Amino acid sequence: MADYQMQKTIGTFFRSKNDQLLGNVRILGSWYDYKVIKGRPEAGSMLEVTDFTSRELLVVVNNEKAESEVNYIDNF
């Protein structure tokens, strides 16, 4: 079941809160740990979920995305 939930997160994106490579984000009502695997995040960088492991989402910095797109998730 966890794999199905994590698969649903692929393609979503959110703004980074800080410049750390590790963090957590709430997507579709669940909290997930994430790890930046490509790019160097800064506070406010757009991060996109591209894959996952058994423990965390793998994200890349993709500042070409915008908040107005359908897969954007607020990162509170």
BALUM-579581 format. One record per residue: residue number from 1; residue in one letter; x negated, y, z of N, C-alpha, C, O in turn. Coordinates in steps of 0.1 Angstrom, whole numbers. Layout:
N
<atom resi="NUM" resn="A" n_c1="X" n_c2="Y" n_c3="Z" ca_c1="X" ca_c2="Y" ca_c3="Z" c_c1="X" c_c2="Y" c_c3="Z" o_c1="X" o_c2="Y" o_c3="Z"/>
...
// end
This chain:
76
<atom resi="1" resn="M" n_c1="-8" n_c2="-12" n_c3="0" ca_c1="0" ca_c2="0" ca_c3="0" c_c1="-9" c_c2="13" c_c3="0" o_c1="-5" o_c2="22" o_c3="-7"/>
<atom resi="2" resn="A" n_c1="-20" n_c2="12" n_c3="7" ca_c1="-28" ca_c2="24" ca_c3="8" c_c1="-34" c_c2="28" c_c3="-5" o_c1="-35" o_c2="39" o_c3="-9"/>
<atom resi="3" resn="D" n_c1="-38" n_c2="17" n_c3="-13" ca_c1="-43" ca_c2="20" ca_c3="-27" c_c1="-33" c_c2="27" c_c3="-35" o_c1="-36" o_c2="36" o_c3="-43"/>
<atom resi="4" resn="Y" n_c1="-20" n_c2="23" n_c3="-35" ca_c1="-10" ca_c2="30" ca_c3="-42" c_c1="-8" c_c2="44" c_c3="-39" o_c1="-7" o_c2="53" o_c3="-47"/>
<atom resi="5" resn="Q" n_c1="-9" n_c2="47" n_c3="-26" ca_c1="-8" ca_c2="61" ca_c3="-21" c_c1="-20" c_c2="69" c_c3="-26" o_c1="-18" o_c2="81" o_c3="-30"/>
<atom resi="6" resn="M" n_c1="-31" n_c2="63" n_c3="-25" ca_c1="-43" ca_c2="71" ca_c3="-30" c_c1="-43" c_c2="72" c_c3="-45" o_c1="-48" o_c2="83" o_c3="-50"/>
<atom resi="7" resn="Q" n_c1="-38" n_c2="63" n_c3="-52" ca_c1="-37" ca_c2="64" ca_c3="-67" c_c1="-28" c_c2="76" c_c3="-70" o_c1="-31" o_c2="83" o_c3="-80"/>
<atom resi="8" resn="K" n_c1="-18" n_c2="79" n_c3="-63" ca_c1="-9" ca_c2="90" ca_c3="-65" c_c1="-16" c_c2="103" c_c3="-63" o_c1="-11" o_c2="113" o_c3="-69"/>
<atom resi="9" resn="T" n_c1="-27" n_c2="104" n_c3="-56" ca_c1="-34" ca_c2="117" ca_c3="-54" c_c1="-43" c_c2="120" c_c3="-66" o_c1="-47" o_c2="132" o_c3="-67"/>
<atom resi="10" resn="I" n_c1="-47" n_c2="111" n_c3="-74" ca_c1="-56" ca_c2="113" ca_c3="-85" c_c1="-49" c_c2="124" c_c3="-95" o_c1="-38" o_c2="122" o_c3="-99"/>
<atom resi="11" resn="G" n_c1="-57" n_c2="134" n_c3="-98" ca_c1="-53" ca_c2="145" ca_c3="-106" c_c1="-48" c_c2="157" c_c3="-99" o_c1="-46" o_c2="167" o_c3="-105"/>
<atom resi="12" resn="T" n_c1="-46" n_c2="155" n_c3="-86" ca_c1="-42" ca_c2="167" ca_c3="-78" c_c1="-54" c_c2="176" c_c3="-75" o_c1="-65" o_c2="171" o_c3="-76"/>
<atom resi="13" resn="F" n_c1="-52" n_c2="188" n_c3="-72" ca_c1="-63" ca_c2="197" ca_c3="-69" c_c1="-59" c_c2="207" c_c3="-59" o_c1="-47" o_c2="210" o_c3="-57"/>
<atom resi="14" resn="F" n_c1="-69" n_c2="213" n_c3="-52" ca_c1="-66" ca_c2="222" ca_c3="-41" c_c1="-79" c_c2="231" c_c3="-39" o_c1="-89" o_c2="228" o_c3="-44"/>
<atom resi="15" resn="R" n_c1="-77" n_c2="242" n_c3="-31" ca_c1="-88" ca_c2="251" ca_c3="-28" c_c1="-96" c_c2="246" c_c3="-16" o_c1="-90" o_c2="241" o_c3="-6"/>
<atom resi="16" resn="S" n_c1="-109" n_c2="247" n_c3="-17" ca_c1="-117" ca_c2="243" ca_c3="-6" c_c1="-116" c_c2="254" c_c3="5" o_c1="-116" o_c2="266" o_c3="2"/>
<atom resi="17" resn="K" n_c1="-116" n_c2="249" n_c3="18" ca_c1="-116" ca_c2="259" ca_c3="29" c_c1="-130" c_c2="264" c_c3="32" o_c1="-131" o_c2="275" o_c3="37"/>
<atom resi="18" resn="N" n_c1="-140" n_c2="257" n_c3="28" ca_c1="-154" ca_c2="261" ca_c3="32" c_c1="-164" c_c2="255" c_c3="22" o_c1="-160" o_c2="250" o_c3="11"/>
<atom resi="19" resn="D" n_c1="-177" n_c2="256" n_c3="25" ca_c1="-187" ca_c2="251" ca_c3="15" c_c1="-192" c_c2="237" c_c3="18" o_c1="-203" o_c2="233" o_c3="14"/>
<atom resi="20" resn="Q" n_c1="-185" n_c2="229" n_c3="26" ca_c1="-189" ca_c2="216" ca_c3="30" c_c1="-186" c_c2="205" c_c3="20" o_c1="-176" o_c2="207" o_c3="12"/>
<atom resi="21" resn="L" n_c1="-194" n_c2="195" n_c3="19" ca_c1="-192" ca_c2="184" ca_c3="9" c_c1="-181" c_c2="174" c_c3="14" o_c1="-176" o_c2="166" o_c3="6"/>
<atom resi="22" resn="L" n_c1="-178" n_c2="174" n_c3="27" ca_c1="-168" ca_c2="165" ca_c3="33" c_c1="-157" c_c2="174" c_c3="39" o_c1="-160" o_c2="185" o_c3="44"/>
<atom resi="23" resn="G" n_c1="-145" n_c2="168" n_c3="39" ca_c1="-134" ca_c2="175" ca_c3="45" c_c1="-122" c_c2="167" c_c3="46" o_c1="-122" o_c2="155" o_c3="43"/>
<atom resi="24" resn="N" n_c1="-110" n_c2="173" n_c3="49" ca_c1="-98" ca_c2="166" ca_c3="49" c_c1="-87" c_c2="175" c_c3="43" o_c1="-88" o_c2="187" o_c3="44"/>
<atom resi="25" resn="V" n_c1="-77" n_c2="169" n_c3="37" ca_c1="-67" ca_c2="176" ca_c3="30" c_c1="-54" c_c2="168" c_c3="31" o_c1="-54" o_c2="156" o_c3="32"/>
<atom resi="26" resn="R" n_c1="-43" n_c2="175" n_c3="32" ca_c1="-30" ca_c2="169" ca_c3="33" c_c1="-23" c_c2="169" c_c3="19" o_c1="-21" o_c2="180" o_c3="13"/>
<atom resi="27" resn="I" n_c1="-21" n_c2="157" n_c3="13" ca_c1="-15" ca_c2="156" ca_c3="0" c_c1="-3" c_c2="147" c_c3="1" o_c1="-4" o_c2="136" o_c3="6"/>
<atom resi="28" resn="L" n_c1="8" n_c2="152" n_c3="-4" ca_c1="21" ca_c2="144" ca_c3="-4" c_c1="24" c_c2="139" c_c3="10" o_c1="29" o_c2="128" o_c3="12"/>
<atom resi="29" resn="G" n_c1="22" n_c2="147" n_c3="20" ca_c1="26" ca_c2="144" ca_c3="34" c_c1="16" c_c2="136" c_c3="42" o_c1="18" o_c2="133" o_c3="54"/>
<atom resi="30" resn="S" n_c1="5" n_c2="131" n_c3="36" ca_c1="-5" ca_c2="123" ca_c3="43" c_c1="-18" c_c2="130" c_c3="43" o_c1="-22" o_c2="137" o_c3="34"/>
<atom resi="31" resn="W" n_c1="-26" n_c2="128" n_c3="54" ca_c1="-39" ca_c2="134" ca_c3="55" c_c1="-50" c_c2="124" c_c3="49" o_c1="-49" o_c2="112" o_c3="51"/>
<atom resi="32" resn="Y" n_c1="-59" n_c2="129" n_c3="41" ca_c1="-70" ca_c2="122" ca_c3="35" c_c1="-83" c_c2="128" c_c3="37" o_c1="-84" o_c2="141" o_c3="37"/>
<atom resi="33" resn="D" n_c1="-93" n_c2="120" n_c3="40" ca_c1="-107" ca_c2="125" ca_c3="40" c_c1="-111" c_c2="126" c_c3="25" o_c1="-107" o_c2="118" o_c3="17"/>
<atom resi="34" resn="Y" n_c1="-120" n_c2="136" n_c3="22" ca_c1="-125" ca_c2="137" ca_c3="8" c_c1="-140" c_c2="140" c_c3="9" o_c1="-145" o_c2="144" o_c3="19"/>
<atom resi="35" resn="K" n_c1="-146" n_c2="137" n_c3="-3" ca_c1="-160" ca_c2="139" ca_c3="-4" c_c1="-163" c_c2="145" c_c3="-18" o_c1="-158" o_c2="139" o_c3="-28"/>
<atom resi="36" resn="V" n_c1="-170" n_c2="156" n_c3="-19" ca_c1="-173" ca_c2="162" ca_c3="-32" c_c1="-185" c_c2="154" c_c3="-38" o_c1="-195" o_c2="153" o_c3="-32"/>
<atom resi="37" resn="I" n_c1="-182" n_c2="149" n_c3="-50" ca_c1="-193" ca_c2="141" ca_c3="-57" c_c1="-199" c_c2="148" c_c3="-68" o_c1="-209" o_c2="143" o_c3="-74"/>
<atom resi="38" resn="K" n_c1="-193" n_c2="159" n_c3="-73" ca_c1="-199" ca_c2="167" ca_c3="-84" c_c1="-197" c_c2="181" c_c3="-82" o_c1="-185" o_c2="186" o_c3="-80"/>
<atom resi="39" resn="G" n_c1="-207" n_c2="189" n_c3="-83" ca_c1="-206" ca_c2="204" ca_c3="-81" c_c1="-209" c_c2="207" c_c3="-67" o_c1="-210" o_c2="199" o_c3="-58"/>
<atom resi="40" resn="R" n_c1="-211" n_c2="220" n_c3="-64" ca_c1="-213" ca_c2="226" ca_c3="-51" c_c1="-202" c_c2="234" c_c3="-47" o_c1="-200" o_c2="245" o_c3="-53"/>
<atom resi="41" resn="P" n_c1="-194" n_c2="230" n_c3="-37" ca_c1="-182" ca_c2="238" ca_c3="-33" c_c1="-186" c_c2="251" c_c3="-26" o_c1="-196" o_c2="251" o_c3="-19"/>
<atom resi="42" resn="E" n_c1="-178" n_c2="261" n_c3="-27" ca_c1="-179" ca_c2="273" ca_c3="-19" c_c1="-165" c_c2="275" c_c3="-14" o_c1="-155" o_c2="269" o_c3="-18"/>
<atom resi="43" resn="A" n_c1="-163" n_c2="283" n_c3="-4" ca_c1="-150" ca_c2="286" ca_c3="2" c_c1="-142" c_c2="292" c_c3="-10" o_c1="-145" o_c2="302" o_c3="-16"/>
<atom resi="44" resn="G" n_c1="-130" n_c2="286" n_c3="-12" ca_c1="-121" ca_c2="290" ca_c3="-23" c_c1="-123" c_c2="283" c_c3="-36" o_c1="-116" o_c2="286" o_c3="-46"/>
<atom resi="45" resn="S" n_c1="-133" n_c2="274" n_c3="-37" ca_c1="-135" ca_c2="266" ca_c3="-49" c_c1="-124" c_c2="257" c_c3="-52" o_c1="-118" o_c2="252" o_c3="-42"/>
<atom resi="46" resn="M" n_c1="-120" n_c2="255" n_c3="-64" ca_c1="-110" ca_c2="245" ca_c3="-68" c_c1="-116" c_c2="231" c_c3="-68" o_c1="-126" o_c2="229" o_c3="-75"/>
<atom resi="47" resn="L" n_c1="-110" n_c2="222" n_c3="-61" ca_c1="-114" ca_c2="208" ca_c3="-61" c_c1="-104" c_c2="199" c_c3="-67" o_c1="-92" o_c2="201" o_c3="-64"/>
<atom resi="48" resn="E" n_c1="-108" n_c2="190" n_c3="-75" ca_c1="-99" ca_c2="180" ca_c3="-82" c_c1="-102" c_c2="166" c_c3="-78" o_c1="-113" o_c2="162" o_c3="-78"/>
<atom resi="49" resn="V" n_c1="-91" n_c2="159" n_c3="-74" ca_c1="-93" ca_c2="145" ca_c3="-70" c_c1="-94" c_c2="136" c_c3="-83" o_c1="-86" o_c2="137" o_c3="-92"/>
<atom resi="50" resn="T" n_c1="-106" n_c2="129" n_c3="-84" ca_c1="-108" ca_c2="121" ca_c3="-96" c_c1="-108" c_c2="106" c_c3="-93" o_c1="-106" o_c2="98" o_c3="-103"/>
<atom resi="51" resn="D" n_c1="-111" n_c2="102" n_c3="-81" ca_c1="-111" ca_c2="88" ca_c3="-78" c_c1="-110" c_c2="86" c_c3="-63" o_c1="-109" o_c2="96" o_c3="-55"/>
<atom resi="52" resn="F" n_c1="-111" n_c2="74" n_c3="-58" ca_c1="-111" ca_c2="71" ca_c3="-43" c_c1="-118" c_c2="59" c_c3="-40" o_c1="-121" o_c2="50" o_c3="-49"/>
<atom resi="53" resn="T" n_c1="-122" n_c2="58" n_c3="-28" ca_c1="-128" ca_c2="45" ca_c3="-22" c_c1="-118" c_c2="40" c_c3="-12" o_c1="-107" o_c2="46" o_c3="-10"/>
<atom resi="54" resn="S" n_c1="-122" n_c2="30" n_c3="-4" ca_c1="-113" ca_c2="25" ca_c3="6" c_c1="-111" c_c2="35" c_c3="17" o_c1="-102" o_c2="33" o_c3="25"/>
<atom resi="55" resn="R" n_c1="-120" n_c2="45" n_c3="19" ca_c1="-120" ca_c2="54" ca_c3="30" c_c1="-117" c_c2="68" c_c3="27" o_c1="-113" o_c2="76" o_c3="35"/>
<atom resi="56" resn="E" n_c1="-120" n_c2="72" n_c3="14" ca_c1="-119" ca_c2="87" ca_c3="11" c_c1="-116" c_c2="89" c_c3="-4" o_c1="-118" o_c2="81" o_c3="-12"/>
<atom resi="57" resn="L" n_c1="-111" n_c2="101" n_c3="-6" ca_c1="-109" ca_c2="106" ca_c3="-20" c_c1="-122" c_c2="112" c_c3="-25" o_c1="-130" o_c2="118" o_c3="-17"/>
<atom resi="58" resn="L" n_c1="-125" n_c2="110" n_c3="-38" ca_c1="-137" ca_c2="115" ca_c3="-44" c_c1="-132" c_c2="127" c_c3="-53" o_c1="-123" o_c2="126" o_c3="-61"/>
<atom resi="59" resn="V" n_c1="-138" n_c2="139" n_c3="-50" ca_c1="-134" ca_c2="151" ca_c3="-57" c_c1="-145" c_c2="158" c_c3="-64" o_c1="-157" o_c2="155" o_c3="-61"/>
<atom resi="60" resn="V" n_c1="-142" n_c2="166" n_c3="-74" ca_c1="-152" ca_c2="173" ca_c3="-82" c_c1="-148" c_c2="188" c_c3="-81" o_c1="-136" o_c2="191" o_c3="-80"/>
<atom resi="61" resn="V" n_c1="-158" n_c2="197" n_c3="-82" ca_c1="-155" ca_c2="211" ca_c3="-83" c_c1="-150" c_c2="214" c_c3="-97" o_c1="-157" o_c2="211" o_c3="-107"/>
<atom resi="62" resn="N" n_c1="-138" n_c2="220" n_c3="-99" ca_c1="-133" ca_c2="223" ca_c3="-112" c_c1="-126" c_c2="237" c_c3="-111" o_c1="-114" o_c2="237" o_c3="-109"/>
<atom resi="63" resn="N" n_c1="-133" n_c2="247" n_c3="-113" ca_c1="-128" ca_c2="261" ca_c3="-111" c_c1="-120" c_c2="265" c_c3="-123" o_c1="-115" o_c2="277" o_c3="-124"/>
<atom resi="64" resn="E" n_c1="-118" n_c2="256" n_c3="-133" ca_c1="-110" ca_c2="260" ca_c3="-145" c_c1="-95" c_c2="258" c_c3="-142" o_c1="-87" o_c2="262" o_c3="-150"/>
<atom resi="65" resn="K" n_c1="-91" n_c2="251" n_c3="-131" ca_c1="-77" ca_c2="249" ca_c3="-127" c_c1="-72" c_c2="262" c_c3="-121" o_c1="-80" o_c2="270" o_c3="-116"/>
<atom resi="66" resn="A" n_c1="-59" n_c2="263" n_c3="-120" ca_c1="-52" ca_c2="274" ca_c3="-114" c_c1="-41" c_c2="270" c_c3="-105" o_c1="-35" o_c2="259" o_c3="-107"/>
<atom resi="67" resn="E" n_c1="-38" n_c2="278" n_c3="-95" ca_c1="-27" ca_c2="274" ca_c3="-85" c_c1="-13" c_c2="273" c_c3="-92" o_c1="-5" o_c2="266" o_c3="-86"/>
<atom resi="68" resn="S" n_c1="-11" n_c2="279" n_c3="-103" ca_c1="2" ca_c2="278" ca_c3="-110" c_c1="4" c_c2="265" c_c3="-117" o_c1="16" o_c2="262" o_c3="-121"/>
<atom resi="69" resn="E" n_c1="-6" n_c2="256" n_c3="-118" ca_c1="-4" ca_c2="243" ca_c3="-124" c_c1="4" c_c2="233" c_c3="-115" o_c1="3" o_c2="235" o_c3="-103"/>
<atom resi="70" resn="V" n_c1="11" n_c2="224" n_c3="-121" ca_c1="20" ca_c2="215" ca_c3="-113" c_c1="13" c_c2="206" c_c3="-103" o_c1="19" o_c2="203" o_c3="-93"/>
<atom resi="71" resn="N" n_c1="1" n_c2="203" n_c3="-105" ca_c1="-6" ca_c2="193" ca_c3="-96" c_c1="-14" c_c2="201" c_c3="-85" o_c1="-21" o_c2="194" o_c3="-77"/>
<atom resi="72" resn="Y" n_c1="-12" n_c2="214" n_c3="-83" ca_c1="-18" ca_c2="221" ca_c3="-72" c_c1="-12" c_c2="218" c_c3="-59" o_c1="0" o_c2="218" o_c3="-58"/>
<atom resi="73" resn="I" n_c1="-20" n_c2="216" n_c3="-49" ca_c1="-16" ca_c2="213" ca_c3="-35" c_c1="-22" c_c2="224" c_c3="-26" o_c1="-34" o_c2="226" o_c3="-26"/>
<atom resi="74" resn="D" n_c1="-13" n_c2="230" n_c3="-18" ca_c1="-19" ca_c2="239" ca_c3="-8" c_c1="-27" c_c2="232" c_c3="3" o_c1="-22" o_c2="221" o_c3="7"/>
<atom resi="75" resn="N" n_c1="-38" n_c2="237" n_c3="6" ca_c1="-47" ca_c2="230" ca_c3="16" c_c1="-47" c_c2="239" c_c3="29" o_c1="-54" o_c2="248" o_c3="30"/>
<atom resi="76" resn="F" n_c1="-38" n_c2="235" n_c3="38" ca_c1="-36" ca_c2="244" ca_c3="50" c_c1="-46" c_c2="241" c_c3="61" o_c1="-46" o_c2="247" o_c3="71"/>
// end
